[in-house]
Amino acid sequence: MPLRFIAKSIHTYLIDYPVIIVLMVAPFLLKLGKGGPVGPWISVVTRATTLLLPALTDHTTGPVPVIPNWLHLWMDGASGVVSITAPTAFHFTGLSDWYYSVLVAAVLLTTSVLNALK
């Protein structure tokens, strides 16, 4: 039997949605675009796609269950890869670099350690 740290409903409503919304708004509040306009928008685009995932995932918290849970987890991981590679690929410095380091930690935490597997 797999170990479950947090139930899926709690993961979805108290972790997925709030974390995604904060990560979409934070780049603009922190004014990360000073080093280049790509910084804030990477977070918005990657998080906008992951905002749809909980709603479309085939589990008890998905109102439109069309995406299997394994694909949801894979797409979360892909979002993490984009977040990990963005600072190097786009030469972020200063606050943008720190922001994406924290973002990577948040994505990895929510997609691995806190994830309730079937």
Steps between C-alpha positions, in 0.01 A plus 500: 500500500648838397576754768270804478619819660199710398160402357428599138223746590730685741783485247275647230318774689757601760824443311451489120268797449650742756860423402422536130322834548780639718761390246309672219465832685834512685722587199301820444491594868876443519555685167715221356498632143785747558759259361280411202132462423511119495538458877148570620329339203669161534341464840161614371497268197625191684265557793199576278533155347539340842199696628282299265646166604320452833167584338554259211666211684310175536469482878244598762588871490491533120164640384583417135697174529670469161871480588632187673685558828831373356483767227426767762811395690707493181384852406581623853848358450533668159404829662775441756753436223408831333538675835836333564645584157357854465762686707786351299329510161390863535800620706300618800690686767426650838144472628379311190760232559403471869130496415539209261712310751217529754249416226687181418499402867123566523424303184716207607347504847141503376557244225706248692512519879143624555339304218232246594553205268236241418 
